[in-house]
Amino acid sequence: MSEPPKPTDASKATDDFVTKYKLAAEIVNNAVKKIIPLCVEGAKILDICLEGDKLIEQGTGAVWNKSVKGVKVLKGLAFPTSISANNCVAHFSPLASDPLSSQTLAKDDVVKIHLGAHIDGFAAVTAETIVVGASPENPVTGRRADVLKAAHTAAEVAMRLVKVGNKNWAVTEAVNKVAATWGCKPVEGMLSCQQEQNVIDGKRRIVLNPTEAQRREFDTVTFAEGEVWGIDVLVSSGEDGKARLEESRTTIYQKDSTVTYQLKMKTSRAVFSEVQKKAGAFPFNVRVLEEEKKARLGLQEAVQHGLVKPYEVIYTPANTFVAGFHFTIALLPAGPLLLTNPPLWYKPELLKTEKELEDEELKELLSKPLRDKKAKKRKAAEGETQEA
């Protein structure tokens, strides 16, 4: 398949561009710092989700409050807080009215924390995995430890492969190889996407554990200077990484800016207008809309005609575990820049697994820094020469 046109203007990675991304990332990081201590035995998942969203809104509400050329700078949630435990892959963020709204965390739960913020449409999204009650004295063991180590190592490898000139399939294959070291599989069909202003799900993508159909359908992409990517690594302790819908209701949706359709129902038009006003191009939770029943009804028609897409809550088989890490990275002239912070909770001493990575090529890759210092100096020298 032909490759989409590459960005040609690397100058889009300006100081302003990076500043907004980094500020959003700082807000997200501060929120995660406060969310992790809340993830204890007996904690209600709904309460944690509400607190996460509140922290993001407070953080974004405190910055960039002056209009730019008379235009208000939009900011807020880039991805609603979701807390997905054990074999729940992602996007679990229940409403108070949902049957599963009373779900609480238990000791040894493998918990994915996922959220994001944006400033002026420049979004920093992050996710990391913790295990409830784990400590150096009581480390994570067994399949929980295997899947956590596999996902973290795979994310570190992916981080180093998303660089100018490399291709998306290199990431796909490396993540698969890392996961296999611990007898795990990437969750089938999970996507990582290029980001732009007001876009977190761009058309240039990486797919993990693809089906044969996905291998045929997905374009080969070469990473280019000036791009920003949101990399989502989700690994299952199951045999094949397949996931399915269960009883959880979808609560997170996103407007699809590429689709146009004239909604027929008055309720649908009102709800869609509210979505545009409150969330813009970013994912939102139904709870932010004024009337839940009206919102559910209006969203049905919008989803049916592709104006809004659902972030479904999916599960791997019972008695399996899913660990995930998400990071936002920019490919700048001086080299890759990790915009979001590294995981706050993960430390080697918190888990104990008998397996270790043996692939020499991947081990060598992990030993290298994210950014080549020589390349950084070379770019700086080139800049000085041009100025002279």
N, C-alpha and C positions, 0 to 999 in steps of 0.2 A: 504493500500500500504506500501511497505517496505520503511524505512527511509534511505536516503543516508548516507554513512559513515561519522562520525563526525571527525573534526580535532583532532588529538591526541597530537600534540605538541603545548602547550600553549606558549612555548618560542618564537613563531613567533611574539608575541606582545612585541617586544624588544623596547629599547629606540629609535633605528633608525627608526623602523616601525612607532612609535607614532610621532616622530619628523617630518617625511615627511608628514604624514596625517595632523598634526597641522599646519605646514607651508602652506600647500595647503589651509587649512581652513582659515588661516589668510589672504591669498591673496583674497579668495572668499569674506570674510567679508569686507575687504577694498573696494572691487569692489561694493558690495551691498550698502555700506555707500554712495558711489558716485552716484549710480544709483537711489536710492530713491528720492533725490531732483529733478531728471530729470523727474520724473513721475508726470507731472502737466498737467492741462487742455491745450489742443492744441499741446502737445508734440507728435512727430511722433514716432510710435513704432519702425520702422526700425532704426531710429537714435539711440534709446536707446539700441537696440540689438547690433548694431555696436560698440557703446561705451563700453558696457559690455564685449564683446569679446576682445576689445583692452586693457581694464584694466587687464583682466586675462593674456593676452599674455605679457603685460609689467611686471606684477607682477612675473610671473614664469620665465621670461627672465632675471630677476635681481638676481636669486638665483641658487645655485647648478651648477655653470658654470665650475667647475673643473671636469675633467674626473676621474672616479673611476676605478682603475686598467686598465687604458688605454681605458675605455669605456665611451662614452658620456652619461650623465644622461638625459633621455627623460623627458620632462615636457611640460605643456601647458593646453589647454582646456580639461576638462573631460566631460563637457556638454555645448554646445553652449547656449548663452543667449537667453532665450525666454521670451516674455512679452505677457501674455494671459489675456484678459479682459472679465469680466462678465461671460457669459455662455460658453466661450471658455475654455476647460478644461486644455490644456497644449500644449506646443511645437510650439506656434505661433512665428515664426522668419522669416519674409518674405524676399525674394530677391527684389532688386530694380526693377526687371522686372515683378514682380507679380502684378496682378490686385489689390490686397489688400495692396500693399506697401505704399500707401498714408494714411493708417488708422492712426488716431490720438486718443489720450486719451481725454475723456470728464469728466467733474465734476461728482463725485459720481461713477465713474467706479471702479469695484472691480478687482484689477490687481494682477496677480500672477507673481512674478519675480523668475526665475529659471536659475541657472547656476552652473558650477563646474570647479575645477582646479585639476591637479594632479602633483605630484613630483615623478619621477621614477615609475610611474604607481600606486601610492597610491593616491586615489581620494577622495576629499571632495566635495560633491554636496549639495547645499542648495536651498531652495525655501521658500518664504514668501509672504504674501498677504497684500496689502495696499489698501486704498480707496482714490481716488483722491479728494483733497480739504478738507478732514476731519480734524478736530481739536477738542480740548476739548470744545471750544465754539460752534463748529458745528459738534457734534458727529454723527457717523454712526447709523442709526435707521432702523426699519423694517426688511425685509428679508435679507438685506445686513448685518445687525448687527447679526442676528440669525446665518447665515451661517459662518460668520467670527468667532464668539464666539464658535460655534460648532467645526469648524476645528481646532482652536487653542487648545481648551480643549482636543479634541481627540488626537492631537499630543502630548500633555503633558502626557496623559494617556498611549499612546503607548510607549513613551520614558521610562516609568517606568515598563512596562511589558516586554520589550525586555531585559531580564536578564537571566543569566545562569539557566537552569532547567525549565524555562517556555516554553510553546508551541506557535506556530504561530497562532493557532486558537483562543487562548485567546485574542490576539491583534485584530483579525478580529471581534470577538463578542463585545469586549469593545468599539471599534470605532463605531460600529453600534449602540450600546446602547447610547453612548454620543450624536451622531448625532440626534437620535430620540428625545432627550430632547428638542431640538430646532426645531423640526418638519422638520428635514433634513435627507438626505441619503448619505452615502459614494458613490462616483462615482463607478459604477459597474465594477468589474474586474481589478481595479488598483492594481499594483504589487509593493511590496517592496522586495529587494533582498539582499542576502549576498554578500559582496564585498571581493575581494582579489586583489593582485597586478595585474594590467591590466585587472581587471574584475569588472564591476559595476552591472552586471546582472546575478549573480550566480544562480545556480539551486535550492538552498534552498530559499524558498520564503514565503511571506505573501500575501494573496489576500484579498482585501476589497470588501464587498457587492458581494460575488461570486454568480454566477449562479449555478443551481443544478449540471450541468455538471462539473463546476470548483470544486465544493465541492467533487465530486467523483474522479476527476483527480489529485488534488493537494495532495502531501505528507504531512503527519503530521511531523513537524520539531521541535526538541527540541534545544533551543539556547544553545551554548557551549562556554566555555571559549576560548579566543583567536580569536573569530570571530569579524568581522566588518560588520555592516549592514547599508544600505541606506534605510531609512524609509520615504515613500511618503504617506501623508495623504491628500486626496482630497475629499471634501464634497460639495454636491449640495443642493440647496434649493428646488429642484424638488421633486416630489413624490416618484420616484423609482430609481433615480441616473443613469438612462440609458443615454448614449451619442451616437452620430452618426457623420458620416462624413458630411461635408458641402462643400462649394466651395473653401476653403483654400487649397493651394497646399502644399504637403509635402516638407520640405526643410532640415529636420534633419534625418540623416541615421547613421547606425553603422555596421561595419563589424562583421559578425558572425564567430568567430574563430573556431567553432565546425563543420562547413560545408566546404567540399571540392568539387570543380567542375571546370572543364576546360572550361573557357569562350570561345565561338566560335568567336565572333566579335573582330576585332583588336581594335576598339574604346573601347569596354568594358574592354579589358585587360589593355589598357593604363590608363583608368579611375580608375580601381581597383588598379593598381600599385600606382597611385597617392594618392589614399585613404590610402593605407597601409603606404606610406611614410609620409603623412601629419598628419594623425589621429591615426594610429596604431589601437589599440583595442577600442578606445573611439568614442562616437558619434561625428559627424561633420555636419556642415552646407554646403550645396552645394556651397555657395558663396566662400568657401576657395579653390575650385577647379578652375583651370585656365580658362577653357572655359565652360560657363554655358550650352550651347546647346549640346556640346559634352558630358558634364558630365551627363546631363539628359538622353541622349541616352544610354550611357554606363551603367548607373545605372539600367536602365530598365531590361537588361538581368541579371545583378547581383542580383537584387531583385527577379526576376522571379525564379531563381534557389537557393534562400536562402543564397547566399554569403553575401548579405547586407540586413539588415532589416530596414524598415521605421518607424520613430516615427510620426505617423499620427496626424493631427490636428483634434480633435473631439470636439463636442459641445453638451451640454445639451439643452433642449427645450428653445425657445425664452422666455424672461422675467423671466428666472431663473438665479441664480448666483452660481459660484463655487469659493470656497476659498481653498487654499492649503498651506501646510507646509511640507518641506522636511528637514531631518537632517541625519547626519552620526554619528554613535555611535559604540564604540569599547567595547567589553566585556573582560575587563582585570582582572587579578588575584585579584586586590584590589577593583573590582566592575566596573560597567558601566562608561564609560568616553564619554561625549558628545564632539565629535571632532569639529563639526561646531558650530558656535555661536548661541545663542537663537535669535529669531526674533528681528530685530532692530526697526521696526516701531510700532509693536503692543503694545498697552498699554490699560488697562481697561477703562481709562477715554476717550478713543477715540471712544467708542461705547456704545450704550444704548439699552439694550434688557430687556424685561419683564420676561424672563425665566432664571432659574438658575438650575444647576445640583442638583438633589435631591437624587440620588442613594448613600446611605451611604458608601457602599464598595468602590465606585469610589472616593468619597470625601476623604475618609481616605487615599486611594492610592495617591491622589494628594497632600496631606498634608506632605508626606514623601519626603526626599531628594532623588535625583537620586542615590547617592552612600551611602551605609550603612557605617557609620564611624567605627562601631564595627568590621565589616568585614575587613575594611582597616587595622585597628590596628592588627587584628588577623593574617592577611597575613604577615604583617611586622614582627610580633613576630615569626611566623613560619620560615621566612627567616633568622632571627637572630639565631634561634635554629639550623637550618641546617648549618649555617656558623660555629657555635661553635663546 
